[in-house]
Structures are given as structure tokens and as C-alpha cells.
Amino acid sequence: MKPVASSPLTQKLLAFVALSEPELAVLERLHQRRRTFVAGRDMVHQGQSKQAAYILSSGWVCSYKIQPDGTRQIVDFQVPGDFLGLRSVLLRSSDHSFEPIVDIQAAEVMAEDLLDAFAHMPRLATAILWAASRDEAMVVEHLVGIGRRDADARMAHFLLELGSRLALVGMGSKEGYDCPLTQYHLADTLGLSAVHVNRVLRQLREAGLATFRDGHVTFHDYRGLVDLAGFDPAYLDQTGPLLK
């Protein structure tokens, strides 16, 4: 894993607060329990009690809920710098599952360690609250997407959001980014069938807007894709530190 001062989580939190040396030292302690998880095996399952939270250092994870009929709704994807289960660690049981999409590295964070960090470093606590609030804003945006956007705009918005999130931690740009997701992941996220996902991606490619092929998203016309999606990144709140 990277040193904490240059880790994805630190890069992400710097969008909200200029971290001091003591705050970085506390982040270092939160990264002490470093673990590797293999793709396809749940780290946390829905209904699990006494679970830890995790800080994702490398790889991609999906958070999802299984419905009574066995279908899956992916709630979101976690990328390096994200917390996994930050909300659930303070509840009696996890309300959804986390599954690595590829092999990942993550730091395990116990509830008592998190609360101790909050007690001693209120600015760091505020920064982590900002990260959690930002995650909630994304879930709201996803709900709007599924409920009100047509399939093309829904896909365009999703690809743009991922690009913005990855750019924050140095893994994406307005030209594109590496992406390990399959069309089945996209289907379970966007409320579409895999066949419909394939059709929408083809339409975006033929329109000269974006291509998703061989594990890479390429933006051909970023401005045109933004216009199609009605994408306003203000909800991601990553334009610069609010706390100095």
C-alpha cells in the first residue's frame, strides 16, 4: 500500500480539509490492519453483525442488496480512497453486502478505533463525515437516475460520475479511465437488462461520445456527454478544501 500521506483516502480528504501532521498520523493508525480480499467473495454480507469498516486502498468493490426473488441491485461501487461500511459499522447489522470485483487491498477499521480518532481529531472526523455525506449525495443522484433519466442519459451520467471520482484520486481524467466492470454490473446498477446496456453503449459509441471496451472507458466528446446526461458535478463537492 502507498504511504498514508499519498494514499487515495488522503487525496480524497484533501478535497475537503488541509490535513495536519497529527491528523495524518491518526490516518496512519487507521491503516494498520491491512488485508487482501479476493474477487467474488463477500467481505461483508447483508445482515452481518459486529462487522468492521474498511478503507479501500486498491481495486474496486460493489455494494449491493439481494431481493427476495434473488435479483441483485447494486447500490454503488467503491474505488480507492472510499470507505466500505462506514455507516454499517455503527449499526447493529449491515444493511447490504460488499463484494470485491477484483482482488483488493483494504485497511480494516474497528468501530472503537474510529470513535477514538473522532474524539481526538475533530477536523479529521469532520472530513470523514464529509466523505460519508458525499456518498449519500451520490446515492440520491443514482435514485434520480433510475427514476427519471432515460437509458442513454443514465449511462452517460454514471460514466461521468465514475470519471470524476477517479480523477480525485489520480486514476481518471476527462479523456477516460480503466474500469473492470462488466455489462452485468452496469445492468444491476442502472436498472437495465444486459442486452439494453449493450445497446446503450453502442449508441454512445456510434454517436462519438464515449467507448467502453476492454476494461477502459474513453471519452471522445466529454462536453457532449455532459450535455446528454445533464451532468452537474456540484454534488460531488470536490473543487477544493473548505477547511484550511
C-alpha positions as MATLAB code, in Angstrom:
seq = 'MKPVASSPLTQKLLAFVALSEPELAVLERLHQRRRTFVAGRDMVHQGQSKQAAYILSSGWVCSYKIQPDGTRQIVDFQVPGDFLGLRSVLLRSSDHSFEPIVDIQAAEVMAEDLLDAFAHMPRLATAILWAASRDEAMVVEHLVGIGRRDADARMAHFLLELGSRLALVGMGSKEGYDCPLTQYHLADTLGLSAVHVNRVLRQLREAGLATFRDGHVTFHDYRGLVDLAGFDPAYLDQTGPLLK';
ca = [
       0.000    0.000    0.000;
       1.025    3.621   -0.535;
       2.261    5.745    2.410;
      -0.765    7.340    4.051;
       0.350   10.860    3.105;
      -0.075    9.932   -0.587;
      -2.815    7.325   -0.206;
      -6.087    7.574   -2.153;
      -8.022    8.336    1.065;
      -5.699   11.237    1.871;
      -6.002   12.589   -1.685;
      -9.779   12.393   -1.355;
      -9.980   14.074    2.067;
      -7.683   16.866    0.871;
     -10.591   17.992   -1.312;
     -12.257   19.000    1.955;
      -9.564   19.744    4.534;
      -5.833   20.529    4.623;
      -4.652   17.689    6.873;
      -2.068   18.361    9.569;
       0.778   16.029   10.526;
      -1.066   14.806   13.679;
      -4.169   14.102   11.566;
      -2.097   12.157    9.054;
      -0.619   10.180   11.951;
      -4.127    9.191   13.062;
      -4.948    8.140    9.492;
      -1.785    6.031    9.542;
      -3.044    4.235   12.655;
      -6.393    3.598   10.965;
      -4.465    1.839    8.172;
      -2.611   -0.574   10.477;
      -4.781   -3.664    9.877;
      -4.032   -4.184    6.190;
      -5.799   -7.039    4.441;
      -6.189   -8.565    0.991;
      -9.538   -9.844   -0.305;
     -10.124  -11.949   -3.410;
     -12.604  -11.092   -6.130;
     -16.097  -12.536   -5.894;
     -16.139  -13.336   -2.170;
     -18.163  -11.023    0.100;
     -16.179   -9.006    2.616;
     -19.378   -8.146    4.487;
     -22.744   -9.781    3.892;
     -26.217   -8.360    4.324;
     -27.430   -8.882    7.909;
     -23.935   -9.469    9.319;
     -23.362   -8.147   12.846;
     -20.167   -6.935   14.531;
     -18.590   -6.030   11.199;
     -15.650   -3.715   10.626;
     -15.387   -0.810    8.236;
     -12.694   -0.787    5.578;
     -10.638    1.813    3.751;
     -10.147    0.689    0.159;
      -6.543    1.150   -0.960;
      -6.573   -0.627   -4.328;
      -9.142   -2.366   -6.500;
     -12.896   -1.995   -6.968;
     -15.814   -3.175   -4.793;
     -19.570   -3.202   -5.331;
     -22.130   -2.714   -2.576;
     -25.425   -4.442   -3.226;
     -28.684   -5.794   -1.839;
     -30.293   -9.103   -2.749;
     -34.065   -9.034   -3.209;
     -36.411  -11.845   -2.042;
     -36.667  -13.116   -5.636;
     -32.869  -13.438   -5.835;
     -32.252  -10.431   -8.051;
     -29.470   -8.018   -7.175;
     -29.500   -4.237   -7.018;
     -26.030   -2.714   -6.938;
     -26.213    0.394   -4.771;
     -22.795    1.793   -5.650;
     -19.203    0.988   -6.484;
     -16.292    1.777   -4.218;
     -12.954    2.874   -5.676;
      -9.604    3.519   -3.963;
      -9.947    6.123   -1.230;
     -13.502    5.110   -0.316;
     -14.747    3.746    2.989;
     -16.672    0.484    2.939;
     -19.343    0.027    5.579;
     -18.716    3.302    7.378;
     -22.417    3.620    8.179;
     -22.990   -0.045    8.917;
     -20.157   -0.273   11.437;
     -22.184    1.944   13.775;
     -25.395   -0.074   13.270;
     -26.282   -3.443   14.778;
     -26.047   -5.189   11.420;
     -25.051   -4.401    7.864;
     -27.957   -3.440    5.618;
     -26.148   -4.524    2.427;
     -23.229   -6.625    1.176;
     -19.804   -5.729   -0.188;
     -18.134   -7.834   -2.886;
     -14.703   -7.195   -4.430;
     -14.890   -7.031   -8.225;
     -11.145   -7.640   -8.486;
      -8.609   -8.654   -5.857;
      -8.300   -5.713   -3.483;
      -6.262   -4.331   -0.626;
      -8.033   -2.616    2.248;
      -7.402   -1.460    5.797;
      -9.766   -2.887    8.413;
     -11.072   -0.264   10.848;
     -12.832   -1.277   14.051;
     -15.603    0.889   15.496;
     -13.643    1.689   18.667;
     -10.623    2.882   16.627;
     -12.842    5.103   14.506;
     -14.583    6.621   17.532;
     -11.234    7.205   19.248;
      -9.954    9.016   16.146;
     -13.107   11.145   16.090;
     -12.689   12.045   19.764;
      -9.090   13.214   19.380;
      -9.178   14.741   15.886;
     -12.447   16.631   15.298;
     -11.258   18.118   11.982;
     -10.487   14.629   10.694;
     -13.895   13.481   11.954;
     -15.491   16.339   10.016;
     -13.590   15.318    6.867;
     -14.791   11.721    7.172;
     -18.334   12.991    7.758;
     -17.909   14.994    4.530;
     -16.898   11.795    2.703;
     -19.958    9.982    4.089;
     -22.225   12.897    3.143;
     -20.779   12.879   -0.370;
     -21.524    9.146   -0.639;
     -25.122    9.841    0.385;
     -25.384   12.582   -2.253;
     -24.264   10.077   -4.876;
     -26.914    7.570   -3.792;
     -29.553   10.311   -4.123;
     -28.270   11.079   -7.618;
     -28.428    7.371   -8.533;
     -32.040    7.241   -7.341;
     -32.884   10.198   -9.571;
     -31.115    8.493  -12.453;
     -33.040    5.253  -12.168;
     -36.334    7.025  -11.627;
     -36.180    9.910  -14.090;
     -33.379    9.657  -16.667;
     -33.718    7.730  -19.899;
     -31.259    4.914  -20.503;
     -28.749    6.941  -22.560;
     -28.606    9.804  -20.046;
     -28.470    7.337  -17.147;
     -25.449    5.555  -18.612;
     -23.714    8.807  -19.574;
     -24.211   10.239  -16.070;
     -22.880    7.084  -14.442;
     -19.726    7.021  -16.598;
     -19.088   10.719  -15.967;
     -19.542   10.348  -12.215;
     -17.080    7.460  -12.083;
     -14.596    9.512  -14.076;
     -14.878   12.444  -11.678;
     -14.490   10.208   -8.633;
     -11.414    8.516  -10.094;
      -9.883   11.834  -11.138;
      -9.979   12.931   -7.486;
      -7.567   10.106   -6.574;
      -5.406   10.374   -9.693;
      -6.942    7.453  -11.592;
      -9.065    9.184  -14.226;
      -9.381   12.262  -16.407;
     -11.650   13.850  -18.998;
     -10.043   11.505  -21.517;
     -11.130    8.326  -19.688;
     -10.154    5.706  -17.130;
      -9.603    1.984  -16.581;
     -12.775    0.212  -15.462;
     -13.149   -3.505  -14.579;
     -16.967   -3.516  -14.637;
     -18.930   -5.887  -16.851;
     -22.188   -5.192  -18.644;
     -23.891   -7.266  -15.940;
     -22.541   -4.904  -13.267;
     -23.891   -1.962  -15.248;
     -27.255   -3.680  -15.661;
     -27.608   -4.364  -11.924;
     -26.636   -0.768  -11.169;
     -28.719    1.113  -13.702;
     -31.890   -0.998  -13.618;
     -31.432   -2.179  -17.213;
     -31.063   -5.584  -18.819;
     -27.626   -6.638  -20.055;
     -28.979   -6.521  -23.615;
     -30.181   -2.938  -23.076;
     -26.797   -1.969  -21.602;
     -25.073   -3.315  -24.713;
     -27.413   -1.310  -26.921;
     -26.908    1.916  -24.992;
     -23.108    1.584  -25.030;
     -23.233    1.016  -28.779;
     -25.352    4.155  -29.209;
     -22.905    6.244  -27.189;
     -20.029    4.884  -29.264;
     -21.757    5.453  -32.605;
     -22.684    8.993  -31.536;
     -18.975    9.702  -30.991;
     -19.453   10.372  -27.271;
     -17.791    7.515  -25.385;
     -16.493    3.969  -25.786;
     -16.376    1.308  -23.066;
     -14.265   -1.574  -24.349;
     -11.626   -3.993  -22.995;
     -11.754   -2.612  -19.466;
     -11.351    1.032  -20.433;
     -13.744    3.968  -20.753;
     -12.726    6.526  -23.384;
     -14.426    9.911  -23.605;
     -14.471   11.111  -27.214;
     -16.707   14.160  -26.658;
     -16.718   14.985  -22.956;
     -18.801   18.146  -23.343;
     -21.363   16.336  -25.489;
     -21.641   13.552  -22.911;
     -22.140   16.118  -20.139;
     -24.931   17.744  -22.154;
     -26.617   14.392  -22.810;
     -26.503   13.425  -19.124;
     -27.314   16.863  -17.712;
     -24.265   16.186  -15.530;
     -23.553   18.799  -12.864;
     -20.667   17.613  -10.635;
     -21.527   20.053   -7.821;
     -22.974   17.200   -5.718;
     -19.506   15.564   -5.675;
     -18.185   18.669   -3.854;
     -14.540   18.189   -4.838;
     -13.481   21.619   -6.059;
     -11.156   22.441   -3.166;
     -10.694   22.446    0.616;
     -13.391   24.071    2.753;
     -11.272   23.810    5.901;
      -7.729   25.123    5.931;
];
